[in-house]
Structures are given as structure tokens and as C-alpha cells.
Amino acid sequence: MSPDRAIALISTSYARAGDGSEAAGAFVADLAQELAARMPVRVVVPGRAEARERHGAVEAWSFQAPDKPLSLLSPGNPANWPTIARTLGSLKRATLAANADRRVAHALGFWVLPSGWAARALQRQHGVPYSVWALGSDIWSLGRVPLVRAMLGAVARDAVRAYSDGMQLAADAARLCGREFEFLPSTRKLAAARERPVALRPPYRLLFLGRWHPNKGVDLLMQALAALGEDDWASIAEVHIAGGGPLQGLVEAQVAELQAAARPVRLSGYLDRERACRAFADADRLLLPSRIESIPVVFSDAMKFSLPVVSMPTGDLPALIAQGTGWLAERIDAPAFATAIRQCLSGAHDAQALREMNERFSIESIADRIAAMVRNGPDGALR
């Protein structure tokens, strides 16, 4: 491959502000910067208007995105169709503009829809090979809409490579799209430094960091915390709940009830990268009460800080927890999660297992793998 040829990353989520509200977008932004140390990188990402700018070593083309998150624009609701159509048109224009000089060697879509659709348009107009990276929302949400499901499969089958950020997700995507998906985890780059090691005995500091959304199970977490007894709370120094989202009212009300009962619960909004690092470094257990999940970015964040996890049995988390990274609830409900919290308050963690898992989720190794794929070309020949 000529040294001036670039890879184009096309994404509907991209962390510009660093305020912590874009977990998947933080991964895309970090991967772009990591890849930029290996080859020229261009990104096509959401913005207020179509524009071209530079983010460090990365050239960026913005498409005009709606005010509300794209993930909330369900194609099953006809009221969203005009906004979706405008957004897709802008996305396609920005993608083609990123290759106006014909220097894009490969495009990588985050995620299959709509970014993979835009990469496919680039392939059809300019012959640029593309790959896609599936997220759970692609397969488990969009895959349920019949017409969208057909497009999802077509875009995936035309791709040179298809990745997924979860093991079970890869299997589900393969069944849905009729092609193989390779597991490649999403993660982000963090300055993982702890002033103190994870506590070996109670009282422990517990952390929830994520969207306050039903899929993330923050309502189940609140119910589980309410179910803990006096003996349980005696082993808890603090529960720190950080994030934001559609369940904000419920979270705030139930945190207020816990605080009124003299429970050590602290509430924060979204955390930028620096504050998130401090929260991870200060915690002894990460709480993952998700109802539906593949492998969340926050799991790999926890591994970087040697932070064991209390998790619901969803997606790939049971297999990862079984390798010594934490405690697993028996069912996806509040009583089972409360039981798992009690177990984490009386059980020791496996520091070696946490270190080994962190190595598997290194963003440097992921960037190496993507760069090698681009350099070798879709037919495996060295370019």
C-alpha cells in the first residue's frame, strides 16, 4: 500500500467533547488516533453541519446529525423517517467527500448501519473496499425490523471483513447476515493509574458508570441496592453512580431515598475521561447490571484498573467473569443482582486474571490488526 493511502473510519458516534456520554464514540476516537501512528487516517463523524476539520493527526469530515442521538431514531417509527433520510443523505455526501482525492484505500464502518451502508456507497462509486464492525444495536435491535434486516445482511455480505465487539454477537450476526463475523473487542485508551490497590477487605467502594437506560439495568441496580440489609451496607464504604440518560428521574429519586436512609450513595453526571479514570482508580468493584449487553467498553476499562466486576449473566459477560474477573448473578433480575453484590462483599478477587484480561483488550493490538488488514489488501496480497 502506498504510504499516502488512508483508512477512512465512518461512525455515527465519535467522542469530541470527552464528557463521557459517548462510550462507543470514545473507542472510535481513540482507535483513530492509535491508527494514525501507523497510517493516514480520515474519519467521517456526526456534527452540527457538513464540514472538514482536523483532530490531532486525524482528518475529519462531518455529516449533519440530528440533535437527538441517532440510536433513538427508530426506523420502525414513521415520524423519524424524514430525519433519518436527511441524515443518511448527509452521511453519504461526507463519506464521498472524504475520498475526493481518491486516496482512501479502505473504509471501516462503525457500525453496520448506517455507517456500513455509507461505506458500501463508497465502494460502489469508487471501488474502495470496506469492512464493518457490528454493535449489539445492529443485530439485536435493527435486526428485528424486516426491511432494515435485509439491508443489514446485504451490507455485511459485501464487506471484505466483518467484525463484532462480542463473541455471542459474532455468532448472532453470522446467523442473521449469512457470513462470518470475527470477534474484535472495543476498548478505549485510559491512563490507568491507581493511588491505592483494590481493597482486599471491606468496606469496599462500588461504582456504576454508564447510561441510565433500561438496557443498562440501572433500574435493577437501584432495586438491588434497596434490597441490601444493614450487614451488607456495613461492608460498603460508598456506591458511586455516574452517568445519565432517560431514566434520570428514577435514578435521582431512588438515590435520594437511599441517602435519606443514611446509605453512602453518591450521584454524578457523565464523567469526562479524567474524572472517569479517577472513579475507576478509586473503586474496588464495578457494577454491571445490564439486561442486554455484548462486552461493554466499561468492562475493558475496569480491567485496565484491575477492578473486578459484578455482572448480570448477559452476552459474553458470563464467559469473561468465569475467567476470574468477578462475580456473576444467577438471573437477570434485582434480587439475583443483590445476591451477587453480597458475594462480592465477602469474596476475594483474582488480580492475575484481571491483568491477563487487560492484555486481551489492548487498543494497541487492535490497531495493529486493523492496520495489517488494510496493508495486506482484501485478497491477502501485500500492497
C-alpha positions as CSV (number, residue, x, y, z in Angstrom):
1,M,0.0,0.0,0.0
2,S,1.3,3.5,-0.9
3,P,2.3,5.4,2.3
4,D,-0.1,8.3,1.4
5,R,-3.1,6.0,1.2
6,A,-5.5,6.3,4.1
7,I,-8.1,4.3,6.0
8,A,-11.5,6.0,6.5
9,L,-13.4,5.3,9.7
10,I,-17.1,6.1,9.3
11,S,-19.0,6.3,12.6
12,T,-22.3,7.6,13.9
13,S,-20.7,8.0,17.4
14,Y,-17.4,9.9,18.0
15,A,-16.2,11.5,21.2
16,R,-15.3,15.1,20.5
17,A,-16.2,16.7,23.9
18,G,-14.8,13.9,26.1
19,D,-17.7,14.4,28.5
20,G,-18.2,10.6,28.9
21,S,-21.6,10.5,27.1
22,E,-20.2,8.5,24.2
23,A,-18.6,5.3,25.3
24,A,-18.6,3.7,21.9
25,G,-17.6,7.0,20.4
26,A,-14.6,7.2,22.7
27,F,-13.4,3.9,21.4
28,V,-13.7,5.1,17.7
29,A,-11.9,8.3,18.5
30,D,-9.1,6.5,20.4
31,L,-8.7,3.9,17.7
32,A,-8.5,6.7,15.1
33,Q,-5.6,8.3,17.0
34,E,-3.9,4.9,17.5
35,L,-4.1,4.0,13.8
36,A,-2.8,7.4,12.9
37,A,0.6,6.3,14.3
38,R,0.6,3.6,11.6
39,M,-1.1,5.1,8.5
40,P,-3.0,8.2,7.4
41,V,-6.5,8.2,9.0
42,R,-9.7,10.0,8.0
43,V,-12.9,9.9,9.9
44,V,-16.5,10.6,8.9
45,V,-18.4,11.5,12.0
46,P,-21.5,13.4,13.2
47,G,-21.5,17.1,13.6
48,R,-23.8,20.2,13.5
49,A,-23.1,20.8,9.9
50,E,-21.1,19.3,7.0
51,A,-17.6,20.4,7.5
52,R,-13.9,19.4,7.3
53,E,-11.5,19.8,10.2
54,R,-8.6,18.1,11.9
55,H,-8.5,16.3,15.2
56,G,-4.8,15.9,16.0
57,A,-3.3,13.6,13.4
58,V,-6.7,12.7,12.1
59,E,-8.6,14.5,9.3
60,A,-12.4,14.6,9.9
61,W,-15.4,15.1,7.6
62,S,-18.6,15.9,9.5
63,F,-22.1,15.0,8.4
64,Q,-25.1,16.8,9.7
65,A,-26.6,14.8,12.5
66,P,-29.9,15.4,14.4
67,D,-29.9,16.9,17.9
68,K,-31.1,13.7,19.5
69,P,-28.8,10.6,19.5
70,L,-29.1,8.5,16.3
71,S,-29.7,5.4,18.4
72,L,-33.0,6.9,19.5
73,L,-34.3,7.3,15.9
74,S,-36.1,4.0,15.4
75,P,-36.8,3.2,11.7
76,G,-39.9,1.5,12.9
77,N,-41.5,4.9,13.7
78,P,-42.6,6.7,10.5
79,A,-42.3,10.0,12.3
80,N,-38.5,9.5,12.3
81,W,-38.2,8.8,8.5
82,P,-37.7,12.5,7.3
83,T,-34.9,13.0,9.9
84,I,-33.3,9.6,9.0
85,A,-33.4,10.4,5.3
86,R,-31.7,13.8,5.8
87,T,-29.1,12.2,8.0
88,L,-28.3,9.4,5.6
89,G,-28.0,11.9,2.7
90,S,-25.5,14.0,4.6
91,L,-23.6,10.9,5.7
92,K,-23.2,9.7,2.2
93,R,-22.1,13.1,0.9
94,A,-19.5,13.4,3.7
95,T,-18.2,9.8,3.0
96,L,-17.7,10.5,-0.7
97,A,-16.1,13.9,0.1
98,A,-13.5,12.1,2.3
99,N,-12.3,10.3,-0.8
100,A,-12.5,13.2,-3.2
101,D,-8.7,12.9,-3.8
102,R,-9.1,9.1,-4.3
103,R,-6.6,8.4,-1.5
104,V,-8.8,6.2,0.7
105,A,-7.5,2.6,0.5
106,H,-10.1,1.1,2.8
107,A,-13.2,2.2,4.7
108,L,-14.3,0.8,8.1
109,G,-17.9,1.3,9.2
110,F,-18.8,1.7,12.9
111,W,-21.4,0.2,12.9
112,V,-23.0,-1.9,10.2
113,L,-25.9,0.5,9.8
114,P,-25.8,3.2,8.8
115,S,-22.0,3.6,8.6
116,G,-21.5,0.4,6.7
117,W,-24.2,1.5,4.2
118,A,-22.2,4.6,3.6
119,A,-19.0,2.6,3.1
120,R,-20.9,0.4,0.6
121,A,-21.9,3.5,-1.3
122,L,-18.2,4.5,-1.5
123,Q,-17.3,1.0,-2.7
124,R,-20.0,1.2,-5.5
125,Q,-19.0,4.6,-6.7
126,H,-15.2,4.5,-6.3
127,G,-14.3,0.8,-5.8
128,V,-13.0,1.3,-2.2
129,P,-13.1,-2.0,-0.3
130,Y,-14.8,-1.8,3.1
131,S,-15.3,-3.6,6.4
132,V,-17.9,-3.3,9.1
133,W,-17.9,-3.6,12.8
134,A,-21.1,-4.8,14.4
135,L,-22.5,-3.4,17.7
136,G,-25.3,-5.0,19.7
137,S,-27.8,-2.4,18.5
138,D,-27.1,-3.5,14.9
139,I,-28.0,-7.1,15.4
140,W,-30.3,-7.2,18.4
141,S,-32.3,-4.0,17.7
142,L,-32.2,-3.1,14.0
143,G,-32.1,-6.8,13.1
144,R,-35.7,-7.1,14.3
145,V,-37.0,-4.7,11.6
146,P,-37.7,-6.7,8.4
147,L,-36.7,-4.2,5.7
148,V,-33.8,-3.0,7.8
149,R,-32.7,-6.6,8.5
150,A,-32.4,-7.2,4.7
151,M,-30.2,-4.1,4.3
152,L,-28.1,-5.2,7.3
153,G,-27.4,-8.5,5.7
154,A,-26.6,-7.1,2.3
155,V,-24.1,-4.5,3.7
156,A,-22.4,-7.2,5.8
157,R,-22.1,-9.7,3.0
158,D,-20.5,-7.2,0.6
159,A,-17.8,-6.2,3.2
160,V,-14.3,-7.5,2.9
161,R,-14.2,-8.2,6.7
162,A,-16.9,-8.2,9.3
163,Y,-16.1,-7.7,13.0
164,S,-18.2,-7.7,16.1
165,D,-17.3,-6.4,19.6
166,G,-18.7,-9.6,21.2
167,M,-18.4,-13.4,20.9
168,Q,-22.1,-14.2,21.2
169,L,-22.8,-11.2,19.0
170,A,-20.5,-12.6,16.3
171,A,-22.5,-15.8,16.3
172,D,-25.8,-14.0,16.2
173,A,-24.6,-11.6,13.4
174,A,-23.4,-14.6,11.3
175,R,-26.8,-16.2,11.5
176,L,-28.6,-13.0,10.7
177,C,-26.4,-11.8,7.9
178,G,-25.2,-15.1,6.3
179,R,-21.5,-14.5,6.7
180,E,-18.7,-14.9,9.3
181,F,-18.0,-12.2,11.8
182,E,-14.7,-12.0,13.7
183,F,-14.6,-11.1,17.3
184,L,-12.6,-7.9,17.9
185,P,-13.3,-6.1,21.2
186,S,-14.0,-2.4,21.6
187,T,-12.0,-0.5,24.2
188,R,-10.5,2.9,24.8
189,K,-7.2,4.4,25.9
190,L,-7.0,5.3,29.5
191,A,-4.2,6.5,31.8
192,A,-4.8,3.6,34.2
193,A,-3.0,4.5,37.4
194,R,-4.2,3.8,40.9
195,E,-3.1,5.6,44.0
196,R,-4.1,2.6,46.1
197,P,-4.7,-1.0,45.1
198,V,-8.1,-2.6,45.1
199,A,-9.1,-3.2,48.7
200,L,-8.6,-6.8,50.0
201,R,-11.2,-6.5,52.7
202,P,-14.3,-4.4,53.4
203,P,-15.6,-1.8,53.4
204,Y,-15.5,-1.6,49.6
205,R,-16.2,1.2,47.2
206,L,-18.7,0.3,44.4
207,L,-19.0,2.0,41.1
208,F,-21.7,2.1,38.4
209,L,-20.7,4.2,35.3
210,G,-22.9,4.1,32.2
211,R,-26.1,5.2,30.6
212,W,-29.2,5.4,32.8
213,H,-31.2,3.3,30.3
214,P,-33.3,0.1,30.7
215,N,-30.8,-1.9,28.6
216,K,-28.1,-1.0,31.1
217,G,-30.2,-2.1,34.0
218,V,-29.7,0.9,36.2
219,D,-33.3,0.5,37.5
220,L,-32.4,-3.1,38.5
221,L,-29.3,-1.7,40.3
222,M,-31.4,0.7,42.3
223,Q,-33.8,-2.1,43.3
224,A,-30.9,-4.3,44.3
225,L,-29.3,-1.6,46.4
226,A,-32.7,-1.0,48.2
227,A,-32.8,-4.8,49.0
228,L,-29.4,-4.8,50.8
229,G,-29.6,-5.0,54.6
230,E,-27.7,-3.4,57.4
231,D,-25.0,-6.0,57.4
232,D,-24.4,-5.6,53.7
233,W,-24.1,-1.8,54.0
234,A,-21.6,-2.2,56.8
235,S,-19.3,-3.6,54.2
236,I,-19.8,-0.8,51.7
237,A,-17.8,2.5,52.0
238,E,-19.6,4.1,49.1
239,V,-21.7,3.4,46.0
240,H,-20.8,5.9,43.3
241,I,-23.4,6.1,40.5
242,A,-22.3,8.1,37.4
243,G,-23.8,8.7,34.0
244,G,-27.1,10.0,32.6
245,G,-29.9,9.1,30.3
246,P,-33.6,8.6,30.0
247,L,-34.0,7.0,33.5
248,Q,-32.5,10.1,35.2
249,G,-35.7,10.9,37.1
250,L,-36.0,7.4,38.5
251,V,-32.3,7.2,39.4
252,E,-32.3,10.6,41.2
253,A,-35.5,9.8,43.1
254,Q,-34.2,6.4,44.3
255,V,-30.8,7.7,45.2
256,A,-32.5,10.4,47.3
257,E,-34.4,7.6,49.2
258,L,-31.2,5.7,49.8
259,Q,-29.5,8.8,51.1
260,A,-32.4,9.6,53.3
261,A,-31.9,6.2,54.8
262,A,-28.3,7.1,55.5
263,R,-26.9,4.9,52.8
264,P,-23.5,6.0,51.4
265,V,-24.6,6.6,47.8
266,R,-23.1,9.4,45.7
267,L,-24.5,10.6,42.4
268,S,-22.6,12.1,39.5
269,G,-23.5,13.0,35.9
270,Y,-21.5,11.9,32.9
271,L,-17.8,11.8,33.6
272,D,-15.1,13.0,31.2
273,R,-12.1,10.9,30.7
274,E,-10.0,12.3,33.5
275,R,-12.9,12.1,36.1
276,A,-13.7,8.5,34.8
277,C,-10.1,7.5,35.4
278,R,-10.3,8.8,39.0
279,A,-13.6,7.0,39.5
280,F,-12.1,3.7,38.3
281,A,-9.0,4.2,40.3
282,D,-11.0,4.9,43.5
283,A,-13.3,1.9,43.2
284,D,-13.0,-1.7,44.4
285,R,-15.9,-3.2,42.4
286,L,-17.6,-2.3,39.1
287,L,-21.3,-2.9,38.9
288,L,-22.7,-4.1,35.6
289,P,-26.4,-4.7,35.9
290,S,-27.2,-4.7,32.1
291,R,-30.2,-6.6,30.8
292,I,-28.7,-6.8,27.3
293,E,-25.0,-6.4,26.5
294,S,-22.2,-7.8,24.4
295,I,-19.0,-6.7,26.0
296,P,-19.3,-3.1,27.2
297,V,-16.4,-0.7,26.9
298,V,-16.7,-0.1,30.6
299,F,-15.7,-3.8,31.2
300,S,-12.4,-3.3,29.4
301,D,-11.9,0.0,31.3
302,A,-12.3,-1.9,34.6
303,M,-9.7,-4.5,33.5
304,K,-7.2,-1.6,33.0
305,F,-7.6,-0.7,36.6
306,S,-7.5,-4.3,38.0
307,L,-11.1,-3.7,39.0
308,P,-13.3,-6.8,39.5
309,V,-16.8,-6.8,38.1
310,V,-20.3,-7.7,39.5
311,S,-22.3,-8.6,36.4
312,M,-25.6,-9.9,35.1
313,P,-25.5,-13.1,33.1
314,T,-25.9,-11.5,29.6
315,G,-23.9,-11.6,26.4
316,D,-20.3,-12.6,26.8
317,L,-20.0,-11.5,30.4
318,P,-20.6,-14.9,31.9
319,A,-17.6,-16.4,30.0
320,L,-15.4,-13.4,30.9
321,I,-16.5,-13.5,34.6
322,A,-15.8,-17.2,34.7
323,Q,-12.1,-16.5,33.9
324,G,-11.7,-14.9,37.4
325,T,-12.7,-11.3,36.7
326,G,-15.6,-11.0,39.2
327,W,-19.0,-12.3,40.4
328,L,-22.0,-13.3,38.3
329,A,-25.7,-13.0,39.2
330,E,-27.7,-16.2,38.6
331,R,-30.5,-14.4,36.7
332,I,-31.2,-11.0,35.2
333,D,-33.3,-9.5,38.0
334,A,-32.8,-7.3,41.0
335,P,-32.8,-10.0,43.7
336,A,-30.2,-12.0,41.9
337,F,-28.0,-8.9,41.4
338,A,-28.4,-8.1,45.1
339,T,-27.1,-11.6,45.9
340,A,-24.1,-11.1,43.6
341,I,-23.3,-7.8,45.4
342,R,-23.4,-9.6,48.7
343,Q,-21.0,-12.2,47.3
344,C,-18.5,-9.5,46.1
345,L,-18.6,-8.0,49.6
346,S,-17.3,-11.3,51.1
347,G,-15.2,-12.7,48.3
348,A,-11.6,-12.1,47.2
349,H,-10.7,-11.0,43.6
350,D,-8.1,-12.6,41.2
351,A,-5.6,-9.9,40.3
352,Q,-3.7,-12.1,37.9
353,A,-6.9,-12.9,35.9
354,L,-7.6,-9.2,35.7
355,R,-4.1,-8.4,34.3
356,E,-4.4,-11.2,31.7
357,M,-7.8,-9.9,30.6
358,N,-6.5,-6.4,30.2
359,E,-3.9,-7.6,27.7
360,R,-6.6,-9.1,25.5
361,F,-8.4,-5.7,25.3
362,S,-5.4,-3.6,24.4
363,I,-6.2,-0.9,21.8
364,E,-2.7,-1.1,20.5
365,S,-3.1,-4.7,19.4
366,I,-6.5,-3.9,17.9
367,A,-4.9,-1.1,15.8
368,D,-2.1,-3.4,14.7
369,R,-4.7,-5.9,13.5
370,I,-6.7,-3.4,11.5
371,A,-3.5,-1.8,10.0
372,A,-2.3,-5.2,8.9
373,M,-5.6,-6.0,7.2
374,V,-5.5,-2.7,5.3
375,R,-1.9,-3.0,4.2
376,N,-2.3,-6.6,3.0
377,G,-5.4,-5.8,1.0
378,P,-8.7,-7.7,0.7
379,D,-7.1,-10.6,-1.2
380,G,-4.3,-11.0,1.3
381,A,-1.6,-9.7,-1.0
382,L,0.9,-7.3,0.4
383,R,0.3,-3.8,-1.1
